[in-house]
């Protein structure tokens, strides 16, 4: 039976990353949360999400609903698999899954027979938890994807420390070092590691992505599909179709789809006073304490920055933000903002869509009407944050 992944209140606290997608479409580890559940349960999936996303992220014909912010593990999958019609699996007030023919997950605890889940699990409620839990999820996904499979071989020009590496069909690397002693390394189909790179696990390079010459990549890092990276990267998650192709540092960060970081751009991930980092919160319309000492850049889909951009510790860049100019821009860069430390204007919707169409075309894809409608909706609902 297919499954549906539903959005709970975490969809709101995960903005701006979720403006363009359901929570279950977040990539953490190697796979998206939806892909993890589908792989474990060997089934298809759909989404129960915000109305304006429904056309792209459709509902499946299923009565099994799973919380899209919760990452599966073997014990949790077994508990969900045992759920009967009319039951809800929960941990205190958190609904993990329910088996019923209604769409409002909040009705589950009051209308269904409760089944308590007492073990721990990974739940993603805030953007910084994506890089925070990435090592745990990467190792789980590595085991899930490689179980019973035989790895391909890399060229003898490479140096590999340890043997915890898996190479999918078509993946190639030359004259690079791979250290798997601290965590696994996964090279997806048709991925490329160019000469002179140094990579330390845990690390995932997803399908059709490239690491450019001389890159230094530290552990707990994921490069999603159809992306290209270079420079220095540490504990970062890049979702896909994005580029950080040049020198510069990206650390303790999340970068969405269709993003581009210009040459020699850097983010700070540690404050000068070593204090706790705060991040912009769309619900509070203010900055929220993260409890973290290390926290870098949260960049939503379609955001871009020019060469030599400098990001302060704990910066949030919204959907389609376009950042350029000297100096440090503010720690919250609203969606569809155009500018930098010198000030911001509104990135006009028609101009943004024109650029996005060119970006898609460069990948032999089409920015269709569904995508345009989603972007247009986000432009409208984020107007309140653009106080320029």
C-alpha positions, 0 to 999 in steps of 0.5 A: 500500500502507498503512503502519504507524508503529512505536514505538521506544525514543523512546516511553519517553523522550517520556513523559508526552506519549506515555502517551496516544498512539503517537509517530507521533501527535505533532503537530510543524509542521502535521501529525502525524508519521503524517499527514506520511508518509501525505501524502507516500506518498498512502496510509492508515496504522496504528500498531504501538504499546503494547498498551494503545493498540492498540484506539484506534490500530490496526495496518494491513494492511501489511508496510511499517513506518516509524519513528514518531519520524522525520519525512519529507522528500523524500529520505527518502520516496524511499529508503523508497519504494525498499525491497523486501520483506526489506530494512531502511533504517537509519542506523547503529543507527537503524531508519528503515523495514523491509519484512517480515511481522513486528512486532518492529522490533528483529529487522530489522537481524539478519534483513533485508538492510541498506540504509544511509541516509547523509543527515540527518533529523529524529528526535524522541526528547525532548519539548523537540525538538518545539518545537525542530524545529517551525520546520523541520517547519512549513516542510516541512508548509507546502510539502507542504500548499500545493503546487499549490493556490491560497490564499484571500484575507483581508479588506482590513482586515489588514496582510500583510508579504510573501506567504508566507501560505496561507489555507484555505477558510473561514479569516477574519481582521480588523484583524490583522497577519501578518508572513511575512518570517521564515517562512510563515503557514498558516491552516487551514479555518474558522480565525479570527483576531480583531481586533487580533492580531499574528502572525509566521511561521513560524506554523500555525493549524490547522482550526477554531481561533481566535486571540482579540483582541489576541494576540501570537504569535511564530514557530515556533508551531503551534496545533492543531485545535479550539483557542483561544488568546490572550495571548503565545505564542512557539515553542510547539506546542499539539496540539488541543482545548486552550485558552490563551484569556487573557493570560499567556505560553507559550513554548518549550513543548508543550501536549497535547490537552484541556488548559486554561491559566487566565487570567494564567498564565505559564511561565518559559523562561529561568533567572535564572542563564541556566543549562542547563535540566533536564527530568524524565525518566520513564526516569531517574526524575530530571532530565535535562540538555537542553542548552537555555538556553530551555525552558518547559512540557511539559504532557501530555493532560488537564492543566489549571491555574487562573488566575494559575498560575506555572510554573518554567523546565523544568516537566513536567506529567503526564497529568491533572495539575490545578494551582492555588494561589499560588507556583511548583509543583515542576518535575515535577508527576506524572500525576493530581496535584491541587494546587500549591506548597502540596502535592499530593493524588491526582486520583481517577480517577472524578473525573477521568473525570467531568470529562473526559466534560464536557469532551468533551461541550462539544465534542459528543464522547463519552468512550467506553470505549476512552478511559476504558480508556487513561486508567485504565491510565495512572492505574495505571502512574503511581502510582509517581511520586505520592509525596505 
